[in-house]
Amino acid sequence: MRALAIVLLWLHVAGLGTATAAEVRDHAAEQVAARTWVIHGPLGDPSPANQGFMNNPAFVVTADGVVVIDPGSSVHAGRMVLRQIRKVTDKPVTHVLNTHVHGDHWLGNHAFHDVFPGAQFMAHPLMIEGARGGQAKRWLDLIDQLTGGFTRGTRPVIPTVPVVEDQSFTAGGVTFRILAPPKAHSGTDIMIHVVEEGVLFLGDNVMNGRLGGMGDGSFRGNIAACERAAAVPAKIFVPGHGRTAGKEIVTAYRDYLSILFETARAEYDKGKQDYEMKETIRAKLGRFVGWEGFDLNFGRHIGVAVLEIEAL
């Protein structure tokens, strides 16, 4: 019996050690408006070094509870976000909004569903459809692979409440207005205007200091989404990745997309292949060369742009 007790004690301690090792280290929430906080994640892709956490989860504290936007890439990231919320308020989470189907933004739903199963999990109808249709597993597997298994144990809690263009809802005296630009970054995108706060959550329709994939999106659609965002009467703009700032981050990202796409179209009209136009386009994008992910994504972006041009 004594030997069994020792074994059980060892297993208990080992289990605690595993749980501790699987915690995403804390990233402080920064207050960007009276009721709004943002956790600015690292800029790189998911990796063992960043524990798979690299987006910008955020939360708005209302009179009735907390509205969460994009709680991260795993149950572990979601728990970290919840720890930061608890440093601000002990109110319950009433709503969780997911800006698009890419799993680095929404797989953290798991952590919030565990604690607040009655919360409303909300997203674009096509995000819900895509997640149910295989995107959830694709992203679970991809992030697991990229993090060396760190995010394992996460299960996909797919939103059940669809939100559409120009829909609004009120939570605890705060108005959340949905913008749903068609075929922008992913084809499943929403942006969220927190009206009384003067804050616009952009999702990955805008990044600041970082470039990501465009394989699921459209240059023309994403440019239109940037123009739509710039017309919103907000003062604070929260990108999907990178620092929160003013409207200048929207126009900068639009400039990157527009310069690349229009230059690629001009070069294509001259009969050039995508690899033949890289140096011309790169020369026009000098101010973006230092952005995280530029070297990885620049050539891919030209390929996507050319395919879109050919389809015109």
C-alpha positions in Angstrom: 0.0 0.0 0.0 2.9 2.4 0.8 4.4 1.7 -2.6 1.0 2.4 -4.3 0.7 5.7 -2.4 4.1 6.7 -3.5 3.2 5.9 -7.1 0.0 7.9 -6.9 1.8 10.8 -5.3 4.4 10.8 -8.1 1.7 10.7 -10.8 -0.1 13.6 -9.1 3.1 15.7 -9.0 3.9 14.7 -12.6 0.5 15.7 -13.7 0.8 19.1 -12.1 4.2 19.6 -13.7 2.7 18.8 -17.1 -0.2 21.3 -16.6 2.3 24.0 -15.5 4.5 23.4 -18.5 1.5 23.8 -20.8 0.6 27.3 -19.5 1.1 30.1 -22.0 3.2 32.7 -20.2 1.3 35.9 -19.3 1.1 38.8 -21.8 -0.3 41.9 -20.2 -3.6 43.4 -21.3 -3.2 47.1 -22.3 -6.1 49.5 -21.9 -6.8 51.3 -25.2 -10.2 52.9 -24.3 -12.3 53.4 -21.2 -13.7 49.8 -21.3 -11.5 48.1 -23.8 -8.2 46.1 -23.4 -6.0 44.5 -25.9 -3.3 41.8 -25.4 -0.7 42.4 -28.2 0.8 39.0 -29.1 4.2 38.4 -30.7 4.4 39.0 -34.4 5.8 35.7 -35.7 4.0 32.6 -36.8 3.0 29.9 -34.2 6.1 28.2 -32.9 7.4 26.5 -29.7 9.0 29.8 -28.8 5.8 31.8 -28.7 3.7 28.8 -27.5 1.4 29.3 -30.4 0.2 32.7 -29.1 0.6 35.4 -31.7 -2.6 37.3 -32.3 -4.3 40.2 -30.5 -7.0 38.9 -28.1 -9.1 41.7 -26.7 -12.0 42.3 -24.3 -14.6 45.0 -23.5 -16.0 45.3 -20.0 -19.7 46.2 -20.1 -22.2 46.8 -17.3 -23.3 43.2 -17.5 -20.1 41.3 -18.3 -17.2 40.9 -20.7 -17.2 40.7 -24.5 -14.1 38.9 -25.8 -12.7 39.2 -29.3 -10.4 36.5 -30.8 -9.2 34.6 -27.7 -6.2 33.0 -29.3 -5.0 29.8 -30.9 -5.4 27.2 -28.2 -7.1 26.3 -24.9 -3.8 27.3 -23.2 -3.8 30.8 -24.9 -7.5 31.2 -23.9 -6.7 30.4 -20.3 -4.0 33.1 -20.4 -6.4 35.6 -21.8 -8.9 34.7 -19.0 -6.2 35.3 -16.4 -5.6 38.8 -17.8 -9.4 39.5 -17.8 -9.5 38.5 -14.1 -6.9 41.1 -13.3 -9.4 43.7 -14.6 -12.8 42.4 -13.6 -14.6 39.4 -12.0 -17.6 39.9 -14.3 -18.7 36.9 -16.4 -18.0 36.5 -20.1 -21.2 37.0 -22.0 -20.1 37.0 -25.6 -17.1 35.7 -27.6 -16.6 37.1 -31.1 -14.3 35.4 -33.7 -13.2 37.6 -36.6 -12.5 34.8 -39.1 -11.9 31.1 -39.6 -8.1 31.1 -39.2 -7.5 29.1 -36.0 -4.8 31.3 -34.4 -7.7 33.7 -33.6 -10.5 31.4 -32.3 -9.4 28.0 -31.0 -9.0 29.7 -27.6 -12.8 29.5 -27.5 -12.3 26.1 -25.7 -11.1 27.8 -22.5 -14.0 30.2 -22.4 -16.6 27.5 -23.1 -15.2 25.5 -20.2 -15.8 28.3 -17.8 -18.8 30.2 -19.4 -20.8 27.6 -21.4 -23.7 29.9 -21.5 -21.8 32.6 -23.4 -22.7 33.4 -27.0 -20.0 32.4 -29.4 -20.5 34.6 -32.6 -18.9 34.7 -36.1 -19.6 35.2 -39.8 -21.9 32.4 -41.1 -19.2 31.3 -43.6 -16.7 31.1 -40.7 -19.1 28.7 -38.9 -19.7 26.7 -42.1 -15.9 26.5 -42.8 -15.0 25.5 -39.3 -17.6 22.7 -39.4 -16.5 21.7 -42.9 -12.9 20.8 -42.0 -11.1 24.1 -41.3 -11.2 23.4 -37.5 -9.3 20.2 -37.9 -6.9 21.7 -40.4 -6.0 24.5 -38.0 -5.8 22.3 -35.0 -3.4 20.0 -36.8 -1.3 22.9 -38.3 -0.9 24.8 -35.0 -0.1 21.5 -33.2 2.6 20.8 -35.7 4.1 24.3 -35.7 4.3 24.4 -31.9 5.8 20.9 -31.5 2.6 19.7 -29.8 2.3 22.5 -27.3 -1.3 23.2 -28.1 -2.4 19.6 -28.0 -5.6 19.0 -26.0 -7.4 21.9 -27.6 -10.8 21.1 -29.0 -12.7 23.3 -31.5 -15.6 25.1 -29.9 -17.2 26.4 -33.1 -19.4 29.5 -32.8 -23.1 28.9 -33.1 -24.5 32.5 -33.4 -24.1 33.9 -36.9 -23.6 37.7 -37.3 -23.9 39.5 -40.7 -23.2 42.8 -42.3 -24.5 45.9 -40.5 -25.9 43.8 -37.6 -25.7 45.4 -34.2 -26.2 44.1 -30.7 -26.0 45.7 -27.3 -24.3 44.2 -24.3 -24.4 46.0 -20.9 -25.0 49.4 -22.5 -22.3 49.0 -25.2 -23.1 48.8 -28.9 -21.2 46.3 -31.1 -21.8 46.9 -34.8 -20.7 44.2 -37.3 -19.0 45.0 -40.7 -18.7 41.9 -42.9 -16.6 42.8 -46.0 -17.0 40.1 -48.7 -13.9 38.1 -49.7 -11.3 40.2 -47.9 -8.6 38.4 -45.9 -10.3 35.1 -45.7 -13.8 35.3 -47.1 -15.2 34.7 -43.6 -14.3 38.1 -42.0 -16.0 40.4 -39.7 -14.8 43.7 -38.2 -16.4 44.9 -35.0 -17.1 48.6 -34.3 -17.5 49.2 -30.5 -19.5 52.4 -31.0 -19.3 54.1 -27.6 -15.6 53.3 -27.3 -14.6 54.6 -30.7 -12.8 51.3 -31.3 -12.7 49.2 -34.5 -11.5 45.6 -34.4 -10.1 44.9 -37.8 -9.3 41.2 -37.7 -6.7 40.2 -40.2 -8.1 42.6 -42.8 -5.4 44.9 -41.4 -2.0 43.9 -39.8 0.5 46.3 -38.4 4.2 45.5 -38.9 3.4 42.0 -40.0 2.5 40.2 -43.2 0.6 37.0 -43.2 -0.9 34.7 -45.8 -3.3 35.8 -48.5 -4.1 32.4 -50.0 -7.7 32.5 -48.7 -8.4 36.1 -49.6 -8.6 38.7 -52.3 -6.4 41.7 -52.9 -9.2 43.7 -54.3 -11.6 42.6 -51.6 -9.0 43.3 -48.8 -8.3 46.7 -50.3 -12.0 47.5 -50.2 -12.2 46.3 -46.6 -9.4 48.7 -45.7 -11.3 51.5 -47.3 -14.4 50.5 -45.5 -12.6 50.5 -42.2 -11.0 53.9 -42.8 -14.5 55.3 -43.2 -15.7 54.2 -39.8 -15.9 57.0 -37.2 -13.4 55.4 -34.8 -10.2 56.7 -33.3 -8.7 53.5 -32.2 -7.9 50.7 -34.6 -7.0 47.2 -33.4 -5.3 45.0 -36.1 -5.3 41.2 -36.0 -1.6 41.3 -35.5 0.7 44.2 -34.4 0.2 47.3 -32.3 -3.1 49.1 -31.9 -2.9 52.7 -33.3 -4.9 55.2 -35.3 -6.2 55.1 -38.8 -2.7 55.3 -40.2 -2.3 51.6 -39.8 -5.3 51.0 -42.0 -4.0 53.2 -44.8 -0.5 51.7 -44.5 -1.8 48.2 -45.0 -4.1 49.3 -47.8 -1.0 50.9 -49.4 0.9 47.6 -49.3 -1.9 45.7 -50.9 -2.6 48.3 -53.5 1.0 48.9 -54.5 1.7 45.2 -54.9 -1.5 44.4 -56.8 -1.4 47.4 -59.2 2.3 46.9 -59.9 1.7 43.2 -60.5 -1.1 44.0 -62.9 1.1 46.5 -64.8 3.9 44.0 -65.1 1.5 41.2 -66.0 0.2 43.4 -68.9 3.8 43.6 -70.1 3.8 39.9 -70.4 5.9 39.1 -67.3 5.7 36.0 -65.2 5.3 36.4 -61.4 9.0 35.6 -60.7 10.1 38.2 -63.3 8.2 41.0 -61.6 9.5 40.5 -58.0 12.4 43.1 -58.1 10.2 45.8 -59.6 7.5 45.3 -57.0 10.0 45.0 -54.2 11.5 48.3 -55.1 8.1 50.0 -54.7 7.5 48.4 -51.3 10.7 49.6 -49.5 8.9 50.8 -46.4 7.4 47.4 -45.8 10.6 45.3 -46.3 11.3 45.3 -42.5 7.9 44.0 -41.6 7.7 40.6 -39.9 7.0 37.9 -42.5 7.9 40.0 -45.5 10.6 37.7 -46.9 8.3 34.6 -46.3 5.2 36.1 -47.8 6.2 38.6 -50.4 6.7 36.1 -53.3 3.6 34.2 -52.3 1.6 37.4 -52.4 2.7 38.1 -55.9 1.6 34.6 -56.9 -1.9 35.2 -55.4 -2.2 38.6 -57.0 -1.3 37.2 -60.5 -3.9 34.4 -60.1 -6.5 37.1 -59.2 -5.5 39.2 -62.2 -5.8 36.3 -64.5 -9.3 35.7 -63.2 -10.4 39.2 -64.0 
